[in-house]
Amino acid sequence: MIYFLIILAFILFCILLYTFVLVKPKKHNSYNKNLLCNYAHRGLHSDNIPENSLAAFGAAIQNGYGIELDVQLSKDGVVMVFHDYTLNRMTGVEKKLSDLSADELQKLHLNDTNQPIPAFRQVLELVDGKVPLLVELKGENLDTALCEKVAELLYDYKGDYCIESFNPLLIKAIKKYLPNVFCGQLFTNVCRDKKKHSVLNIVLTFMALNFIAKPNFIAFNQTDRNALPVILTTKLFKAPKFVWTINNKDDFDTALKNNEYAIFEKIAA
């Protein structure tokens, strides 16, 4: 009986540790409520307007939509706006974005249009506070150099912005430079998506590194709306909910019904 009680106590301890320490988000009491809105995923892109382009961001501004975008560093340390780590899908170049300098990257064109890969500085100049920004920090390793570069560009930016990442280390690092920034943990079932049950993938799938990131909101894949970590963070701890990627009216209506802020594309929200 004593061994059973010890095991039961240990299981209860693990449940409490996970729920109230590891996965618990951090409440943010002073964020700008303008950030709680719907965001055009990689700008308001279409068949003729490529994602993460100045044209897509201009279209979002014209329609009054917040803008979600992705940032990562060029070879020479310039913050560029681009989603994939490799260039081939959007430019046909079989290299990583980090293999080329900013000048080399801006000579490439997105999806055979006249739109180059924009620098983050250019996007900030274009948006100029007209609509809120949701900035995703890209990075799959321990390198957090991107955070300081992004923060340098945002120090004097007067518009509304929030930041998110799949990488908890990047969320923690950006707060070193922007301590009052409204930050979110991006969530998906990593084991399912990567088809691999490694220790890291399991930990990320359970959102068990929130104690490092201390996110203020959760941005989740809509297929994972009812995942345990999402329920704990958004229902038990009341973290604001962002959902991606919404691409039809039914899904948008579901997000609206659930008080979720949609990261959308291909629909008028």
ROKOL-746589 format. One record per residue (C-alpha): residue in one letter; x, y, z. Coordinates in steps of 0.2 Angstrom, whole numbers, plus 2048, in hexadecimal, padded with zeros to 3 digits. Layout:
REM ROKOL-746589
 aa   x   y   z
  A   X   Y   Z
...
END
This chain:
REM ROKOL-746589
 aa   x   y   z
  M 800 800 800
  I 80E 80C 804
  Y 816 80A 7F3
  F 805 80D 7EB
  L 803 81D 7F5
  I 815 823 7F0
  I 811 820 7DE
  L 801 829 7DF
  A 809 837 7E8
  F 816 838 7DA
  I 809 838 7CC
  L 7FF 846 7D5
  F 80F 850 7D7
  C 813 84E 7C4
  I 802 854 7BF
  L 803 863 7CB
  L 814 867 7C5
  Y 80F 866 7B3
  T 7FF 870 7B5
  F 804 87E 7C0
  V 817 880 7BC
  L 81C 878 7AB
  V 80D 87D 7A0
  K 806 88C 7A9
  P 807 89C 79F
  K 80B 8AD 7A6
  K 7FD 8BA 7A7
  H 801 8CB 79F
  N 7F8 8D9 7A7
  S 7FC 8E8 79C
  Y 7FC 8E2 78A
  N 7F3 8EC 77D
  K 7E2 8E5 77A
  N 7E4 8EA 767
  L 7EF 8DB 766
  L 7E0 8CF 769
  C 7DA 8CF 757
  N 7DA 8C5 747
  Y 7EA 8C4 73D
  A 7ED 8C1 72A
  H 7F9 8B2 72A
  R 809 8B8 721
  G 7FF 8C7 71B
  L 7F0 8C7 710
  H 7F7 8BC 702
  S 7EF 8B4 6F4
  D 7F3 8AB 6E3
  N 7FB 8BC 6DD
  I 802 8C3 6ED
  P 80F 8B8 6F5
  E 80F 8B4 708
  N 81A 8BF 713
  S 81C 8CC 706
  L 81A 8DF 707
  A 80C 8DD 6FB
  A 803 8D1 707
  F 806 8DC 716
  G 800 8EB 70C
  A 7F0 8E2 708
  A 7ED 8DE 71A
  I 7EF 8F0 71F
  Q 7E3 8F5 712
  N 7D6 8E9 719
  G 7DA 8EE 72B
  Y 7E0 8DD 730
  G 7EE 8D9 73C
  I 7FD 8D1 734
  E 806 8C1 739
  L 817 8BE 732
  D 827 8B4 735
  V 839 8BA 738
  Q 84A 8B2 738
  L 85C 8B8 735
  S 866 8B9 724
  K 878 8B3 724
  D 87D 8C5 728
  G 871 8C7 737
  V 863 8D1 72F
  V 852 8CD 734
  M 848 8C7 725
  V 836 8C3 723
  F 834 8B1 71D
  H 82B 8A1 723
  D 835 892 71D
  Y 847 88F 722
  T 84B 88A 710
  L 848 895 701
  N 842 888 6F4
  R 82F 889 6F7
  M 82E 89C 6F5
  T 83C 8A0 6EA
  G 842 890 6E1
  V 854 892 6E9
  E 85A 882 6F1
  K 862 88A 700
  K 85E 88F 712
  L 85A 8A1 715
  S 868 8A2 722
  D 874 89E 714
  L 872 8AE 70B
  S 875 8C0 710
  A 866 8CD 710
  D 86C 8D5 700
  E 86C 8C4 6F7
  L 85B 8BF 6FF
  Q 853 8D0 6F9
  K 858 8CC 6E7
  L 84D 8BC 6E7
  H 83B 8BD 6E3
  L 82C 8B5 6EB
  N 822 8A9 6E1
  D 828 8B0 6D0
  T 821 8C1 6D4
  N 829 8D2 6D6
  Q 829 8D0 6E9
  P 83A 8CE 6F2
  I 83D 8C6 703
  P 83A 8D5 70E
  A 845 8DA 71D
  F 83B 8DD 72D
  R 840 8EF 72E
  Q 837 8F2 71D
  V 828 8EA 724
  L 828 8F4 734
  E 82A 904 729
  L 81B 8FE 71E
  V 80F 8FA 72C
  D 814 909 737
  G 807 905 744
  K 7F8 904 739
  V 7F4 8F2 73E
  P 7FA 8E6 74C
  L 808 8DA 748
  L 80A 8C8 74E
  V 81D 8C4 74C
  E 822 8B2 74C
  L 834 8AF 751
  K 83B 8A0 746
  G 848 895 74E
  E 84A 882 751
  N 85A 882 75C
  L 862 88B 76B
  D 868 89A 761
  T 85E 8AA 767
  A 868 8B7 75D
  L 858 8BB 754
  C 850 8C2 763
  E 85C 8D1 766
  K 85B 8D5 754
  V 848 8D5 754
  A 848 8DF 764
  E 854 8ED 75D
  L 847 8F0 74F
  L 838 8F0 75A
  Y 840 8FC 768
  D 83A 90B 75F
  Y 82B 904 755
  K 81B 90D 75A
  G 80E 901 754
  D 806 8F2 75E
  Y 80F 8E1 75D
  C 810 8D1 765
  I 81C 8C2 763
  E 81A 8AF 762
  S 825 8A0 75F
  F 825 88D 75F
  N 836 88E 768
  P 834 892 77B
  L 846 898 77B
  L 843 8A6 76F
  I 834 8AC 779
  K 83E 8AC 789
  A 84D 8B5 780
  I 842 8C3 778
  K 83B 8C8 789
  K 84D 8CC 78E
  Y 84D 8DA 781
  L 83A 8DE 781
  P 835 8DA 793
  N 823 8E0 791
  V 820 8D8 781
  F 810 8CE 77F
  C 816 8BC 77A
  G 80E 8AC 774
  Q 812 89A 774
  L 80E 892 763
  F 808 880 765
  T 805 871 75B
  N 806 85E 75E
  V 819 85D 759
  C 819 84A 75A
  R 80B 849 74E
  D 812 856 742
  K 824 850 742
  K 81F 83D 743
  K 82C 83B 751
  H 82A 838 763
  S 83A 83F 769
  V 83C 846 77B
  L 83C 858 775
  N 82D 855 76A
  I 823 84D 778
  V 828 85C 784
  L 823 869 776
  T 813 85F 773
  F 80E 860 785
  M 813 873 786
  A 81E 86F 795
  L 82B 87C 791
  N 81F 88B 795
  F 828 88D 7A6
  I 837 893 79B
  A 82D 89D 78E
  K 820 8A4 79A
  P 814 8A8 78C
  N 806 8B4 78E
  F 7FB 8AC 780
  I 7F9 89C 777
  A 7F9 89B 764
  F 7F3 889 75F
  N 7F0 87F 750
  Q 7DD 87D 74E
  T 7DE 86A 74D
  D 7E5 86B 75F
  R 7D8 876 766
  N 7D3 868 773
  A 7E5 863 777
  L 7E8 862 78A
  P 7F6 870 78A
  V 7EA 87B 781
  I 7DC 878 78C
  L 7E7 87B 79C
  T 7EE 88B 796
  T 7DF 893 78E
  K 7D1 88C 799
  L 7D9 889 7AA
  F 7E5 898 7A9
  K 7DB 8A3 79D
  A 7E9 8A7 791
  P 7E3 8B0 781
  K 7E0 8A4 772
  F 7E7 8A6 761
  V 7E3 899 754
  W 7EB 894 743
  T 7E9 892 735
  I 7D7 897 731
  N 7D3 896 71F
  N 7C1 894 71D
  K 7B1 89D 724
  D 7AB 88E 72E
  D 7BC 88D 738
  F 7BC 8A0 73A
  D 7AA 89F 741
  T 7B0 891 74D
  A 7BF 89C 753
  L 7B3 8AA 756
  K 7A7 89F 760
  N 7B6 899 76A
  N 7BC 8AB 76E
  E 7CC 8A7 764
  Y 7D6 8B3 75A
  A 7D8 8AD 748
  I 7E8 8AC 73F
  F 7E0 8AB 72E
  E 7E3 8AA 71B
  K 7D8 8A9 70B
  I 7C9 8B0 714
  A 7C2 8C1 718
  A 7C1 8C1 72B
END
